[in-house]
Amino acid sequence: MTEIQTIAVPQARLGSGSQYHSENYLDCFNRFFGFSESPFNNTPDPNFFFMSQHHHEALTSLNFGIYQRRGFLVLTGEVGAGKTTLCRQFLAQLSPEIKTAVILNSRVSGTHLLSSVVQDFGIIPRGKGRRGLYEALAAFLLDGINRNQNACLIIDEAQCLNLRVLEEIRLLSNLETSKQKLIQIVLMGQPELRDLLKKPSLRQLRQRIGVYVHLRGFTPNETRDYILHRLSCVSRGESKIAISTDVFERIHEATRGTPRLINTACDRILMAAYAHQTSHITLDVARDAFEEISFICAQEKGEGGSR
């Protein structure tokens, strides 16, 4: 007999046809399954954060690198692996003594990047141009040391940085005392970042990396637990959604344990279940959804297999 995994969700019935057409589709969908909100939106909502073993190891490594002032930290992961969600969780856990700046646009010049860093730290430079920005940042960091503070700069999509800008970033790591780095720099990006940092011209930067973390996909058990976790976050524990074990297995096989793809897969499967007006999800119920999922995941793999 096929094993069934269940999660508590209040039972709801579709209303009459006229009621269905007069109400918002999403409201009808959520009420049918008893959800307070959609459980599988692809947004980095901290309320849905799931701590896999790899996430735990990554957070531990990042925290170690920041508090031990290791200078450069690198976090890589495939598209949709959850780097942004992990980063937000990481930032939320930092103590108030650690001042942070986050750069989301990596397609900039060195001076523009330095200006964005200064602005995000809340620094008001006295002088203009690159020299004025650099001196203002150095003064801010030295003042932080005197106040027993630390500084963390996070640069997202770092695989898009050009070599000249990366060299400018390396020069920021020269801001140090005889005993410690004044600023900790986290480069976050897709696997191409790892390839970029292997270039001979970046060997000085590469040798300064104090922590390197690669975020992997979920294991089969973690994929199942992740799905049940997200369903639990939006349920009230009054009734049950039943998901057969082979559905979990097919989801993991199709998505390779990638959180973004898992969310997409589960969203499509729930829509199929809603169309069947059932909360008992089997392979038969999800058959059409899996055809769509197969296309989406194959396209993602084909376009991003080297990403």
C-alpha positions, 0 to 999 in steps of 0.5 A: 500500500502506498504510504500517505504523508499528512499535514493538518489543514482545515476542511473546506468545500467549494461554494456554489457555482455563482459564489465561485464566480463572484469571488476571487479565485485565490480566496476560493483556492485558499479556503478550499484547502484551509490556507491562510495564504498561498504556501508556495509563493516564490518570494524570500519570506522569512516566515517560511524559512526551512533549516535544512542541514546545508542551510544550517552549515552555511549559516554557521560558516557565515556567522563564523566568518563575520564574527571571526573577521575573516575578510572575504566570504563566498556563498554560491549556489545554483539558481533557485537554491535559496541564497537570497532567503538564506542571506535574509535569515543571516542578516536577521541573526546578526547582532546590532554591533555589526553594521551592514550594507547590501548591494543588489546591483553588481553591474556597476563601475568601481566608483559607483559600487563604492558610492553605493556601499558608503550610502548603504552604510549611512555614511555622509562623505565630506569630499567628492570622487573616489578618494573622498568616498574611500576616506569616508568609508575608512573613517567609518570603519575605524570609528566602528573599531573604537566602538567595538563594532564590526562591518559586513558588506554583502554583494549579491549576483557577484558573478556579474562583477567585472574584473576591474570592480573585483580588484576595487573590492579586493582593495577594500580588504586592505582596510585593516589594523595589525590584528583584524579586518575592518570590513567583512565582504560576502560575495554571493552568486551563482556557480559562475562566481566560483569559476570567475574567482579561479582566474589567474588575475584574481589570485590575490583575492582568491587567496584572501577568501576566509570562508567558502560555502556552496548551497546544495539542493535538498535531500529527498527527505528534506524535500518532503519535510520542506513541503510539509513545513510550508503547508504547516505554516499556512494551516490551522491543524483542523483537518488533513491534506494527504500526499502519497509518498510517490508524489514526494519522490516524483517532486524531488526527482523532477526538481533535484531538491531546488527550493524554487522549483519545489515551490513551482511544482507544489503550486501546480500540483495543488492547482490540479488537486483543486480542479479535482476538488480533492485534498488527497493528492496522488500521482493520478491527481497530479499527472497533468501537473507533472507534465507541466513540471517536467517541462519547466524543470527541464527548461531550467536545467537546459538554460542553467545547467552551467549556472 
